Amino acid sequence: KNLKLEGQHSTTHMAPEDRNQRNFARGLKVNLPLFHGVQRFLNELNIGQTTNRQSYRASNIKSWLLEQWFGWGKPISRAFMKNSLAEDPLYIDRLVNRYLGRGRCTETSGYLYPSEPLIGDIIDICSRSQTPCEWRKSPIALRISKDLLHMSTLISQRGNDPLCGLSGQLIRVELSIWEQILSQRNLHLCNSELARRARIQKSTLTTLLDAALTHKLFISSIDAEDERKTRWTVNVRHKRNLHIKSVLEGGVGTTIR
């Protein structure tokens, strides 16, 4: 279950790029409408994220809860969460208690349900992200595409990658870079373009990029026409990026139902 996503050694600047880096996006068979739907949904879901450390851990659990609640229509027990998530059980309890205290969920007979205010917020997120949703007769009435929520959960997973201690805003940076790879793989994004697409302040983006570069998640290069610009892409040897590539190609599944 645990994903060991630590980076492998790679050079900081690649000029010229090695063969693996050049060929990484070639032949990718990705359901682009699904990817763009997931990107819009996760961006809207996490737009309220702050720079607090470890908010990424909470984002991971939140994505998983949304999949169980609104994808599979299941209330969730704390025991099931602790058995299913590669996370400290004490952290799970603290997070659940915080959600209960903030009115984001309710607990009945040992099972967690989404609260009415949370359901209202998710409906707003679906509206802003153009995510289809519907009502059904069941204890958890709101339904969202299982495929979309499942991919959201898989992309949010970081395993024991040290970057799981960063702000949850990192997911928006990653998705922006992947969107560029899938659309214009030979033209990497610079800092200002990343900040605009990910909707992140430049100062926060700099902190996230520095951490990602330290752990070799991304690779930076100097713009060939403007040396003042730094451009970014993924490090194809990093296990986190190999994981996302496999998710996008449909190569990662789940046994959770």
ZINOR-V585649 format. One record per helix or strand of 2 or more residues. SS is the DSSP state (hx for helix, st for strand). FROM is the first residue (numbers start at 1). LEN is the number of residues. If there is no record, write none. Layout:
<<SS	FROM	LEN> <SS	FROM	LEN>>
This chain:
<<hx	19	5> <hx	32	14> <hx	55	17> <st	76	2> <hx	78	7> <hx	89	13> <st	105	4> <st	111	4> <hx	116	14> <st	133	3> <st	142	3> <hx	146	11> <hx	162	4> <hx	170	15> <st	189	2> <hx	191	8> <hx	202	13> <st	218	5> <st	230	5> <hx	239	10>>
